[in-house]
Amino acid sequence: MLFVQSSANPSKTYIGYTTNLKQRLETHNSGGSVHTADFRPWRLVTYLAFYNQEKALAFEKYLKVGSGHAFAKKHFW
């Protein structure tokens, strides 16, 4: 899971699941993602590694809604 922040507009952040951190960051910085293309370049803030894909996807989902969103904002940005 990666946590990236726009260098051009630091209020823009993105959290996403990936199995290839380097490739995913390159995709965001090359405009390959419609969700992040307008706010390039992106910088890696932090990443988390999970042994279990299900747990990683569940944590990503949690961070994108409600109290999880507040948790991410407090601890990662």
C-alpha positions in Angstrom: 0.0 0.0 0.0 1.4 3.4 -0.9 0.6 6.9 0.4 1.5 9.6 -2.0 1.1 13.4 -1.9 1.1 15.9 -4.8 4.3 18.0 -4.8 2.4 20.7 -6.8 -0.6 20.7 -4.6 0.1 19.2 -1.1 -3.5 19.1 -0.2 -4.0 16.3 -2.7 -3.2 12.9 -1.4 -3.7 9.3 -2.6 -3.7 6.0 -0.9 -3.6 2.8 -3.0 -2.9 -0.9 -3.0 -0.1 -2.2 -5.1 2.2 -5.2 -5.5 4.9 -3.1 -7.2 5.6 0.1 -5.4 8.1 1.5 -7.8 6.0 0.8 -10.9 2.8 2.3 -9.2 4.6 5.5 -8.3 5.9 5.8 -11.9 2.4 5.3 -13.2 1.1 8.1 -11.1 3.9 10.5 -12.1 3.6 9.7 -15.8 -0.2 10.5 -15.8 -1.2 6.8 -16.2 -3.9 7.1 -13.5 -7.0 9.2 -14.2 -7.3 9.8 -10.4 -3.9 11.4 -10.0 -2.9 12.8 -13.5 -3.9 16.4 -12.8 -1.8 16.8 -9.7 1.6 15.5 -10.8 4.3 15.1 -9.7 3.7 12.8 -6.7 6.0 12.0 -3.9 6.0 8.9 -1.8 5.1 9.8 1.8 5.1 6.3 3.2 4.2 2.7 2.4 2.9 -0.3 4.3 3.6 -3.9 3.5 1.2 -6.7 4.3 1.7 -10.4 4.2 -2.0 -11.0 3.4 -3.6 -9.3 0.4 -7.1 -9.4 2.0 -5.9 -7.5 5.0 -4.2 -4.9 2.8 -7.3 -4.3 0.8 -9.5 -4.1 3.9 -7.1 -1.6 5.5 -7.1 0.5 2.3 -10.9 0.5 2.2 -11.0 1.5 5.9 -8.6 4.4 5.3 -10.8 5.8 2.5 -14.0 6.3 4.5 -15.2 7.7 7.8 -13.0 7.3 10.8 -10.3 5.6 8.7 -10.0 8.7 6.6 -9.5 10.8 9.8 -6.9 8.3 11.0 -5.0 8.6 7.7 -5.1 12.4 7.8 -3.8 12.5 11.4 -1.1 9.9 11.0 0.2 10.1 7.4 -0.3 13.7 6.1 
